[in-house]
Amino acid sequence: MHLTRIALHNPAGVAVAVLLACLLGVLAFFRLPVQLFPDIDEPVISIFTGWRAAAPSEVESEIIEPEERALEGLPGLKELNSFAGPGGAFVNLRFAIGTDMQATLIEVISRMNQLPPLPRDADAPRIALGDDGGGGPNQTLSWFFVQLLPGTPGPVENYRRQIEDLVRARIETIPGVATVNINAGAPEELQIVFDPQRAADLGIQLPRVAAVAGNATDLSGGFVDIGRRQYTMRFAGRYTPAQLADLVLEWRDGRPVRLGDIATVEVRRGDRVNLAIQNGNPAIGLQILKENHANVLDTLNAVKAEIFAMRDGPLKDMGLTVAQSFDPSVFINQAIGMVSGNLVAGVILAVLVLWLFLRDLRTTLLVGIVIPVCLLVALAVLMLTGRTLNVISIAGLAFGVGMTTDAAVVVLESIVQRREKGLPLLQAALEGTSRVWPALFASTAATIVVFMPVVFMEDAAGQLFADLSLTVVIAVATSLVVAVTLLPLAASRWLKPATAEAPSDARWRRMADTIVGWTDTPRRRYAIIGSLLVVPAALSWLLLPPLDYLPPVKRDAIDGFFQFPPGASIETIDSEIVQEIARRMDPYMRGEKEPALKNYYVLVFPGGGSIGARPLDPAKIDLLDRVINEEIVSGFPDTEVFASQGNLFGGFGDGRNIDFQLQSSNLEALFPIARRAQQLIAEKLPGAQVQAFQGLEMAEPELRISPYDRRLNEVGWTRGDVGTVVRALGDGAWVGEYFDGERRLDMFLRAAPWDTPETLASVPVATPSGAVVPLGELARIEATVGPSGLRRVDGRRTVGLNVSPPKALSLQQAIDVVKRDVEPEIAKLLPADGSIRYAGNAGNLRTALDNMRFNIGIAMLVLFLLVAALVRSAKDSAIMMLTIPLASFGGVLAIWLLRAVTSQTLDLLTMIGFIILMGMVVNNAILLTDETRTGERNGLARRDAIAAALRTRTRPILSTTLSGLFGMLPLAVVPGPGSALYRGLGAVIVGGMVVNTAFTLVLLPALLRLGEKEPAWLPSYESP
């Protein structure tokens, strides 16, 4: 072979090339970014538009509907999900995999800029890549909580501005940090608090106050030339807060009525809308978000160093401290350390197995040298392609350990055969390598080609395992190059005549003769073929495990989500729920009860809240789960809480959720149907958690103020004027902004507090007619109820139920139950325009299964065509493909054995193991078939050619298979952090290879002898 000849005549060049590749690999090992998972790019754009004090109905009509109209028809848009909540609108745009998100983001920004004007007091839309405004679980680096030191005056929210100025300035400059979200109550605002009675007595109209106060601003008059100088003309019309009280509203009898006559003006914090506690103490939450493709460990270490430097410096000087809630670096280091340990253990086991077969130290070292070279080259390629060092890429290195020795063992066996026949070492190396080169190239190409569908899978599973596929492909391709260059060179210099046992050893001869004897009659052949094809295929179908989406990768924490009583104020939630939770948590924090807690937090925000708790001993996470659900968050009236062990992929529960969606324009009709669906699902899926995305009834207390148009005309007002009055008497009417040279504050006109609807109706207001009338004379005030939030999917009102199946059921089993036992009854109750949709992981699973079936089909077709082209025989290619069902049966059997000791389903990542198996098991078939056809071309009868092939190839097949299996075995059997990701995949490969190797040695001879003429009982003949 030309490449081998070049290597044998240029040892210095080969040595330099290997050393450079290894040096680059070592450099990559120290420079590769380290994180837990590969980057998963979700084609999602999120938009948040804040509108202070707006009800969901107004948010839907004034913000969401115009935004949906502007965004519909975007190229690649798969789902437009909107939610109108109190005080703002969330819009999530989910696109098809492969969409150019940078170009799409520009298109979204362009369309949003063409929106009709939003309400004056609505914030500008915030547009970001990623779910939840870029703050989804995959973007969150860590959470920190700022608390008061003993003796520091509170509340802690008073320090919001100082913390914002300090933390943002120092943390957001760290490379890898995208932004910092601060959970700290409302910001400061300029409030004009008026006395309605005093304003009415002076005849001051509230709409007039809002207009005048908002018009007090600075204006530029441009530039004017006066003599030899150019002057800037500037009207300094803006009031300072101290001067704003002197603003003249109107004149009465020659005397001015100033704003200070009816109101007080001050800068103060707005109404509290959220709160946070950590370990029982009021706190300010700091959510640190990372940039895409950031080095998580380096970024997190830099953030922690900066945070703790501030804790011991400026924060301490302010009487504050800060603590980290969740340190992902601990789990990352544990997971990376565990899989790295499995990699090292796999290398040792693989080399030990090789030594047991070869029984010669020099030969074992010659083969073993291939492993570090291939792994280092794979690391270098990871660095050059912009990948990271994570549990998946390291698992790929571990999977590649055994696969890298295949070519080396075959080449070395062939060289040894030539050496034992008396050829000089150099000639033996050249001829031995050339003899097996076609089969090695075919088997390596077959292994590589089956990974191509995985590399090009763009869904979550494909993105997760792209690093594994790339790593294995590079390692296997490198092993072929090393086997035909470095190995022949090393063998020609170091191999001795008695380095390995002869392939004609009596043991392998007896085994070969026995196997061939089993296939000597047509009846035996058909019996073997039928039993080894039909039975495994049937058992694989019968034993196929239940399907899931992604494996549950658990955190050692319990996460929970609250739905508070409709209309509950933040003060009520704090005093009646949050403080009670802190009281219940206290003995666990002090270690008086088990499980003792490391830390916990509670967050409350508009529309809900969340809780997170972490035990000191991670092994007690199940006990903490029971304590949280049965004691800590139970017993609160009209409050729903859903808590379970946290999932590192994000989402509720273990990441296996069904989003059961009911759609209709009649929202009120959907609520009782959704409640019935919730009841049915709980009955049909005992142990499932069913969480509504919103309240399932019109229960949000509402004071509805309906104008009397005739009376308004009589006093000279419009509906808009009354709207301004109502806002001013409520949460405050936005009248403009105030800039003090450093920050911009919103200005609000608001009334002094009132306590009953009757008091509101009796509030006097001055009108343009000069009459002072109570508000109740201009509008009807009635207490009613409204929705707590409005959800829309693809422009239709939607009520959604999030279903987390019980652990005993897979996602596919739960979907089947819901479709069979729940959907038919619910469909009968829907309005005429009603419909049912499935989304969440349920929708993803359906799409992913379709993609997986397509990719497996493509992989099999490409593999068949490639092998047919390489061996120049479609018949032989078909024979080799018939060995795949054996491997599939072994994989299914391994999953069932794994399920006996741990929870394991057939998730998408495990399914990828079956794709990988295709290329691996065909390798052995290629080696045996190629050796058989070579023997036939050299004049052997088919029976003797098969026997010679078995004698020659059985030992390298067994040695490479067992070395590969033992190299992967630690990944399949050793539990630990992150092992759920690749444990199923490892079990499939190990089980498939064991079963396939054991039975292919019997099945393939039977297949190769199909159509054989009368056996020619010739003397046995060794392969040349």
N, C-alpha and C positions, 0 to 999 in steps of 0.2 A: 504494500500500500504506500502511496506517495508520501502521505503525511508521516507515517511511521518511519519511512526511509530518511526523510529530512531530519526527524528527531534523533535517529540513531547516529547520523553523521554530524550532528551539531549539538553535542551535549551542553556546551557552554550557553548557547542560545536558549535551550529548554530550561536550564537552571535559572537564567536571568528572568525569563518570562514567568516562571513559577514564583520566584522570590518577589517580583514586582506585584503579581496578583495577590500574594499573601500579605505583602506590606500594605497594599491598598485595602485589603479586608480588615487588617488590624486597625488601620486608621479609621475605617468605617465603623468598627465596633465602638470606638471611643467618641465618634462624632455624630452617630445616628441619633436623631431625637427619640426620646423614650416616652411612651405613653401606654395606657392600658389597652385600648382598641385602635385599629386603623381609623383614619378619618372617614366618616360616613357623610357624604354630601346629600342632604335632603333637598329636593327641588321645591322649596317652599319660600314664599315671600309673605311676611306679615305686616299688617298696617294697623296702628293704633291711633285713634282720633279721640282726644279727650274733650269732654264737654261738661264743665262743672255743673253739678246739681241738676242735670237733665234726666228725665225719666226714660225708661227703655223705649216706650212708644215713640217719644220725640226723637230719640237717637236713631231708631229704625227709619223713621220717615224723612228726617232732615239730613242724616249723615250716611247711613248704610245704603239706603236705596239709591241715592245719587252715585255713591262710590261703586256699587255693583253695576249700575248702568254703564259707568265709564270703563269698567274693567272687563266686562263680558266680551267674549270673542278673542281673548289673548291667545296667541299661538301656543299650543301645548298645554293649555289649562285643563286639568282633570277635575278639580273640585274647588268651588268657591264657598268657603265656610265663614259665616259671619255671626257675631254675637253682639246684641245690644244690651248693655248693662247699665246700671245707674252710674252716670258720670262718664260714659265713654263707649266707643265702638271698637271691636276687634274684628279684623278681616284677615283670614288666612287663605292664600292662594297656593294650591298644590298642583304642581306641573308634572308632566310625563317625564320619566327617567330619560336622561340624555338631552334635556332642554338646556340651551345656552342661557344660564341664569344671569350672567352679567348683562347680556343684551336684553333679556327679559326685564331685569331690574330697571334698566334705562327706559324701556317702553312703559313700565308701570309708573315711574316717576313722571314721564311725559304726559300720560293720561291723567294722572292725579292733578297735574298743574292746569289741566283744562276743565276741572270741576267748576260748577257754578259756585258763587261765594257761599262759604259755610256760615253758620251763625257767628255773630261778632265775638262772642265769648268762647267759641270753640277753639281748641288748640290746633295748630297746623298738624296734619297727619305725619306720624313717624313711621317711615318705611324701612324695613330691614330684611336682610336675607336670614332665613331660618325660622323655625317655629317659635311662637311666643315672643316675637320681637327680638329674636336672636338669643333669648334666655332659656331655651329648652335644656333638657338634661345633658345633652351632648355638648352644649356650649358653656355650661356652668363649671367654672374651675373650682370654686370653693365658696363657702359662706363663713363670714366672721360677724361677731356681735359685739358692739360697743356698749359698755355698761358704766354706771356710776361707781366710783370708789366710795367706801364708807365716809360719811361726813360731807360729801359733795351735794350741794342743793340741786334739786330736780325741778321738773321732770327731765329725763334724759333727752326728750325731743327738743328742748331749748338749745341744745348744742348742735342742732342739725346743720346750721350754716357753717360753723367752724369745722365740723367733720367733713362736710362737702368740700370746702376750700382746701383742707389739709389732705384728705385721702385721695380725692380725684387728682390733685396736682402731683402726688407722688406715686400713686399706683398705676394710673393710666399711661404713664411714661415708660413703664416696664415693658420690654419687648415681649410680645405674646399676649398681652392683656388688651382686650377690645374695649371694655368699658366697665364701670362700676355702678350698679343700681343700689340706691339707698332707700331702705324702708324705715322711714322716720317721721311719720305723721305728715301733716300738711305744711307747706312752706309758708314763710311770712308773706303778708299782703297788707296793702294800705286800705284800712276799713273806715268808711264814713257811716257811723252808726247814728241814725236820726230818731227823733221822738215824733211819732206820727201825730200825736195830739198837738204838740207845739207847732208842727208844720201846718196843720189844719187851722189852728188859731191865727197864724200869720198869713194864711191864704197861699201858701207855697205848694205848687203842684209838683208831685214827685217826678213825673217825666221831665219836667223842666230842670229839676235838680240834677238828674242823670245827664241831661244834655249839656248843661253848663259846666258841670264838673269834668266831663270827659273832653271838653274843648279847650281846657286850659293846658296848652302845650307850647313848646318852643317852635318857632318857624324861622326859616331862612329867607332873607330878602334879596339874596344874590350878592353881586359885587358892583360897587359904584366908584368912579374916578372923581376925586376931589383934589384939584391942584395937581401936585406931582405924586400923589399917593393913591393907592387903590384900597378901598375899605370894604370889609365884609359887613353886610347889613344882616342883623340877627335880632329877631323879636324874642326876648326872654319872657315868654308867657307862662312857663311852667311854674306851678306853686311847689314850694317845699311842704312837707306835712305840717310844719308849724305855721306856714302862711296860708294853707288851704282853708283854715277856719275863717280867714278874712275874705274869702271869695264872696262877692256881692251877687246874690241871687235875683233880687228885685228891689224896687224902691217903694216905700210906703210913706205917703205924706211927707215927701222930701227927705226921708231918712232911709238909709240902706238896710236891707235885711241880709245879713251875712250867713254863710253856711254854719258858722259856729253858733248862731242863734238857735238852730234846730238840731244840730248834730255835734258829735265829738269825732275828731279825726286822729287816728293813731295807727302806727305800724305794729301789727301783732300777728301771731300765728293763726292760720285758718282753722276751721273745725277739723278735729281729728277724724280721719277716715280709716286709719290702719294702726296696728300696734304690734309689738314684738316683745316676747320675754324669752330669756335663756336661763335655764337652771333656776327658775323662779324669780329672776330679776328683770325689771323693765330694761329694754335694750333697743338699739338701733341696728337693723340688719344690713350687712354689706354683702351684696352678691357680686362676685368677681366673675366676669365673662371673659373667655379666651378667644383669641383670633383663630381662624381656620389654619390648620397645619402648624400650630404653635407646638414647641417642645414643652409638653405638659409638665414634666418633672422639673426642668430648668425654670420654667415660668413660675410654677407653684413655689419652688424654693426661694426664688427672688421675691415673690409676693410676701411669703411668710417672713423673710428677713426684714423687709421694709415695714410690714405691719408691726412686727415685734419691736423694731427700732422706734416706731412711733409710740408704741405702748409704753416703752421705758423713757420716752422723751416728751414730746409735746402733748400727747394724750394724758400722760401722768401729771403734767403741769396744769392741765385743765381739770384735773380730778376725775379722769376717766381711765378705763382699762378696756382691753379687747381680748376676745377669746375666739378660737376657731371651732366651728361646729363639726365639720367633717373634713378630715385630711385625706384626700384621695391618694396622696403619695404613699401612705402606708399600705393600702390595698395594691397599688401598682407595684411597689417593690416586692410585696409578698407574691403576687401573681407572676411577675417577671422572674423572681428568684426561684419559684417552684418549677416553672416550665424550663428555665435554664438548667436547673438540677436534673429534670427529666431528660433534657438533651444530653447532658454529660453522662448520666446513667445509661442512656440508650447507646451512646458511642462505646462505652466500656463493654456493655453486653454484646453489642454487635461484633466487636473485635474478639471477645472471648469465644463467641460461637464460631467465628472464622478459624480461630486456633484449634478448636475441638475438631473441626473438619479437616483442616490442613495439617495439623500436628507438626508444624515447623515454624520456628520463630521468624526466620527470615522471610518466608512466604507470607506469613500473617502480617508482618510489618510492611511488606511490599503492597499488599492490598489495603492495609490500614492507612497508609500515607495518603490515599485518595480522599479519605473522609475530611481531614482538616483543610486540604486544598479546596475542595468543592464548597465547604461551608464558608470559607473566607471569601471566595469569589462571589458567592451568593450575597454575603454582607456588602461587598463592594457594589454589586449591582443595585441593591436596595438603596444605598446612599446615592448612587448616580441617577436613579430614577425618582428621587425625592420621597422615598418611603420612610417609614419609621420602624423602630424596634419596639414591638409589642407582643402580646401573648400569641397572636396569630402568626406573625412572621417567625417568631422563635419556634412555634409549633411546626411551621413549615420546614425549618432547619432540622428539627427532630424527625419529621416524617422522611426527610431526604437522606438521613443517615444510612438507612438500610438500602435505599434505592441506589445510592452512589456506588455501592460495592458490586452491583450486578455485573457491570461491564468488566470491572477489574478482575473478578474471579474467573469469568469466562476466558478472558485474554490470557491470564496466567495459566489456567489449565491447558490451553492450547499450546502455549510456549513450552510448558513442562513436557507435554507429549512429544514435541519435536526434539527437545533436549534429550529425552530418554532414548530416542531412536539414534542418538549419536551425532546429531547436527551441532555445529559450533553455536555458542550462545548467541552471537550476533545474527546468524542465519535463522536460528530457532525463534528468536524474538520477531524477526521480520515475517517469516512464513507463518508462524503461529497467529500473529495479529492479523495478517492479511486473510487467513483462512476464516476467521470468525467475524471479520469486519461487516459483511453484508447483513448477517443476522443481528449483530449489535446495533447497526444503524437503523434497521427496521424496528427493533424493539424499543430503542430510544425514541425514535420518531413517533411510535405508537403511544408511548408514555406521555410525550409532550403534547401531542395533538388532542388528547382527551381533556387536557387542562384548558385548552383554548376557550371552550364555552364558559368555564368558570371565570376566566379573565375578563370576558366580555359581558358577563352578567352585571347589570347596572343597578339592580335592586339592592336592598340592605344586605341580603345574604351574599350576593356577588361582591359587593364592596368590602364586606368583612373578610372574605376569603380570597380576595385578589392578591393580597400579600403572600398568603400561603401558596397559591398557585404559581406566582412569579418565583418564589423562593425554590420550590421543588423543581420547576422547569429549568431554572438556571443551574441548580445543583446537578440534575440528571444530565443536562447537556454538557456541563463541565466534566462530569465523570466520564463521558464518552471520549472527550478530547484527551483527558489525562490518561485514560486506559490505553489509547493508541499512540501516545507520545511519551509521556513520562514513565509509565509502567514498563513498556518494552525496553526503554533506555536503562532503567534501574535494574530490570531483570538481566539484561545483557552484561551488566557489570557485577551483579551481586548473587545471581542465582547459582546454585550448585546442582550437580546431576541428581542427587537424592533429595531435592528440596521438598517434593510432594510425592504422595503415593500414586502409583500408576492407576489410570482409570480402568485398567483391566483387572483390578483387584477382584478376588473371588467373591467378595460380598456383593459388589455392584453387578458382577456377571450373573450371580444367582438371582438377584432381584430382577434384572432385565429379562432373563429367561422365564422366570415365573410369570411376570406381567404379560409377556408376549404369548405364553402358553394359554393364558386365560382367554385370548382372542383367536385361538386357532380355528374355531368353527364359526360359521355364520350365525348359528343359534346363540352362541355365547356373545358374539359381537352385538347382535340386536338386543339381547338381554341387558348387556352393560350400557349400551347407548340409551335404551328406553328407560332403564332405572335411574341413570345419572343425568338425564335431561328432564324427563317428565316429573319424577318424584321431587327433585329440588324446586322445580318451577311451581308445582302444586303446593308444596309446603311453604314456599316463600309467599305465595298469595294468601294462604290460610293464616300464616303467622305474622303477616304484615302488621307492625305496631300502629297504634293510633297516631294521627298526624298533628303536628303543632307548627307554629310559625317560627319563632326563634327560641333557643334554649333559655331558661330562666337563670340569669347570672345575678345572684343575690348580693345585696349589701348587708353588712352586719348592723342594720338599723331598721326600725319600724317607721313607716311613713303613713300618715293619715290625712284625710281631707274632711272638712266640716261643711255642712249646710245648716246655717243658723236659722232660728225662728224668723218667719217673715216679718219684716219691719223692725227687728230688734236693733236698737241703737248701739253704737260702739261702746258707750259707757255701760249699757246693760250687758253686752257680751263680755266686757272686761270684768265686771263685778260678779256676774252670776256664773260664768263659764270658765273664763281664762284663770281667774284667781282660784276657783275651786279645783281646776286641773293642777295648778301649782301646789295647792295644799295636798292633793292626793299624791303628787309626785315626790313630795319632800322626803318621806321616809325611805324611798328608793334611792334618792340622791345621797342621803346620809348613810346608806348601807344598812339601815335597820331592817329592811325587807329585801327579799330576793325577787328578781335579779337586781343587784346594785347597778346604778346607772353611771355611765361615763358623762353624759350630758343629754340635754333635751332642749327643744325650743318649741314655741307656739307663735305662729304668724296669723294675723287677722287682716284682711283686705276687703275692699268692696265686693260683695257677692259671695264671700266664703272665708275659709281659713285653712291652715295646715298645721300638722304637728309632726315632729320627728324626734325619735328617742334612740339612744345607743347604749347597749349594756357594757359593763366593764369586761365581762367574759363573753366573747362572741358565741361560745357554745350554748349560751342560754337565750339565744335569740327567739326560739320557739316559745319559751316561757314568757319572755317579754311581750310577744305577740298576744298571748292569752291575757296577760295582765292589762295591757293597753285596752283591748277590746272589752274585757269583762269588768274591769274596775275603773280605769282612769277616765275613759270617755263615755261611759254608760250612764244612763239615768238622767240626762239633761232633756227637759221637756221640749218637744217639737224640734229637736236638733238631731240631724242625721250625721253619723260619723262612719267613715270607711277607712279601716287601717289594716295594713299587712306589711310583710317584709319588703323592703325597698328593692327595686330592680335597677341594675346599672344601665340598662338600655332606656330607662325612663318610662313614663306612663304609669298607670295605676296597677297595683298588684304585681303580678309576676310577668307583666308584658304580654299576657295572653288575654286579650279583651275582645268582646264583641260589641260594636257600636250599633245597637238596634234602633233604627230611626223611623219615626212616623211623620209623614208630611201631609199637610193640607193647608189651605188658606184660612180655614176656620180653626183658629188656635184654641178657642174655648172648647170645641168639640174634641180636640185631641187629648186634653188633660185627663178626662175620665178613662179614655181608652188606654192611655199610657199607664195609668194607675192599675188598670186591669192587667196589662201586659207585665208590669212589675210583679204583680201577685202571681200570675201564671208562671213566669220564669222562676220565681222563688220556689214554687211548688214542684215544677218539673226538673229543676236542677238543685236539689237540696245541698246546702253548703255554699252555693254561689253567692257572690256579693253583687247586688244590683243597685247601681247609683244613677240617679237622674242628673242630667247635665244642668237642669234648672228646676225650679219649683214646679210641681205637677198640679198646681191649682192657682186660681186667681186669689192670692192671699196676701199680697203686698199692700199694707194700708195706704190709702190714697185720699187726699182731700181734693176733690174735683171741683173746680171753680168755673162755672158756665156763665158767660156774660148775658145780660139783658140788653139786646141791641137797641131797643126803642129808648130805654132810659139813658143809654150811652149817647145816643144822638141828641137827646134833650140837654145833656150837660156839656156837649161839645167834645166828647172823647171818642176814640176808636178802640177796637179790640187790642191793637198794639199798645195803646197807652195803658190799658188795664193790665196787659201782660207785664209791662215794666213795673207797675205797682205791685203786682203779685210777686214778681221776682225779688223786688226790694223788701217786701214783707216776709219773704221766705229765706232762702239761703243767701240772698244778696244779688243785686243786679250789677253786672260788670259794666263799668263806665269808662274804662281806659287803662293806661299803664303809666307807671311812674318810674323814672330812671334817676338814680342818685349818683351816677358816675361810676358805680361798680356793679350794680345789679339792677334788674328790672323787676318791679313789683306790680302785680295786678291791683287795680283799684275797684272796690266794691261798695255799693250803696246798700246798706241793709238796716232794717228796723231793729229796735230794741226787742228782746225776746218776749213772746207771748205764749200762752199755755193751752188754750182750748179753741176749738172751731168757733165757738160763740164770741170769744174775744176777737178773733180775726174778723168776723162779720161786723163787729161793732167799731172797727178801726175807722176813724174819720179821715176823709181825703178831700182836699180842695180841688175843685174842678174849674175848667175854663169859664163856665157860666157864672162863677163867683160863689156858687153854692158849695157848702161843705156837707157832704153826705156820707153815711157809713158805707163801707165796702159792700155789705150785704144788700144794699139797695141797688147796686150796679151789677151784681152777679150772684148767682145761686151757689152756695157752698154746701156740699154734701160729702159725707164720709162714705167711701166705697173701697173697693180693692182692685188691684191691677196685677200684671205679671211682674215677677222679680227679675226677669230677663227674657229676651227674645232671641231665639237661634234661627238662623237661616242657612240652608245648604242649597247651593246652586239657585239662589233667588227664591226659594220656597220656605215658608215657615216650617220649622222642624222641632219636634220634641224627641230627644235622644235618651236612651238608657244604655249605660255602660255596664256590661255584664262580664264579671271575672269568674270563669268556671271554677268549680272545686278542684283541688289538686289531683283527685282521683281520675278526673276526666281530662282528655286532651282537648285542644281547641276544636279540632274537627268533630269529635264526638259531641261537644256542647253545641256546635252549630247545627248538627243533625237533629238534636233534640229540640232546639228552638224552632227550626223550620218545620219539623214534623208535628210537634205538640202545641206550639204557641202561635206561629204565624197564621194557620188557617182560621182559628177563632178570632184573632185580632183583625184579620182582613175583613171579616163579616161586619165588624163594628165601625169601620172607617167611613167617613163621608164619601160622597160620590167622587170627589177629586183627590181622595186620600191614596197613599201608597206607602210601601215598606221598603226600606233600604238597609243594607248591611255595610258597615264601614269598619274603621279601626283595624285591628289585626285580622279580623274575620275577612274583611275585604282584601287586605294585603295577602292573606293566605291563599285565597282563590286565585288572585292574579299570579302570585309566586308559583303556585302549583302548575298553572298553565305554562309559565315560563320554564319551569324545571322539566316538565314533560318534553317541551320543545327542545330544550338544550340537551337532554339525554338522547332524544331521537337523533339530533344533529351529530352528537358525539359518536353514536354508534355507526351512523352512515359514513361520516368522515373517516372513522377508524377502519371500517370495512374497505373503503375505497383506497385508503393509504396503504394498508397491508397488502391488498390485492396488487397494487402497483409495485410495491417493493419486492414481493415474492413472485410477481409475474404470474399469479394464478388466482382467479376469483374463487375457484373451488377450495384451494388451501386457505384462503382468507375466510371463507364461510365456515370451514372446519374449525379454525381458531376462534371465531366468534361464538361458536357453540359451547365453548368452555365458560363463557361469561355467566350463564345461569347458576353454575356451581358457586361462583364467587358471590353472587347476589344472595343465594341461600345462606352461605356462611355469614354474610353481613347481617341478614335478618336474624339468624340464630344468635349471633353475638349480642344484638340489641336485646333479645329476649332474656339471655343470661344476665346482661347488665341490669335489666329491669327487676331481676330477682333480688338485687342488693341495693339498688338506688332508683330514684324516679328518673326514667329516661323514656322519651317518646321519639318518634321519627320526625324531627324538625328539619327545617330546610338545610341547615348546616350539616346535619347527619346525612341527608340525601346526597350532598356533594361527595361523600365518601364512596357512594356507588359509582359516580362518574369516574373518580380517581381509580377505583378498582379495575375498570375496563382496561386501561392501559397497562396496569401492573400485571394482570393475569394473562394478558395476551403475550407478554414477554416470554414466559415459559413455553407457551405453545409455539411461538416463532422459533425459539431455539431448537425444540424437538423436531418440528416440521422441517426446518432448514437442514438439520443434520440428516434426517431421513431421506429427503430428496437428493442430498449430495451423495449419500451412499448408493441410492438407486442409479444416479448418473454414473457412478463408478463401477456399475455392473452387479451390485448386490440385488438379490431378490428382496421384495418389499418387507417380508418378515424379518430377514436378517438385517436389513437397513434400519428397521425400527428397533431391533434388539441392540444393534451397535449404537444407535442414537441414545437409547436409554442408558447403556453402559457409560457412554461418554458424557452425557449431559445431566444425569440424575444427581451426581454429587454437586456440581456447581449450582444446579437449580435448588437443591435442598439447602446448601450452604448460604446462598444469597437470600433465599426466602426466609430462612430462620434468622439470619443476621438482621434482615429488614424488620421482621416481626419483633425481635427482641429490642431493636432500636426504637420501635414505636410503642412497645408494650407499656413503658412507664406513663405515657400520655393517656393510655386507655384505662389504666387501673389505679393510678395514684390520685387521690382526691386532693382538693385544695382550692385556693382562690382562683377563679377564672377557668377552672378545669371543665366546667359544664359546657363551655364553648366548643371544645374540641374532643371531649371524652367520647361522645357518640360517634363522631367521625373516626376516631382512632379505633374504637371497637369494631366498626364496620370493616375497616381495612384489615385489621388483625384477623377477625373471624373469616372474612372473605378469602384472604390469602391462605389461611390454614386449610380450609375446606377445599379450595380450588387446587392447591398444590397436591394435597393428598389424593384427590380423585382424578385430576387431569392426567397423571401418570398412567391411569388405567383407561380413562375415556378417550384420550387422544390416539393411542394405538388402535383402539377399536374403530374410531372414525377414519383413521388413515387406511385401514385395511378393508373399508367398504369397497365393493366392486373388485376385490382382489381375485385373480384367477387361481387356479389350483396351486396350493402352496408348493413352493419349490424348496424341498428339505435339503438345503445346502449347508455345508459346514459354516459355523459362525465366523464372522469376518469383522475384524476391527476397522473402525473408521480410520482413514488415512490422516 
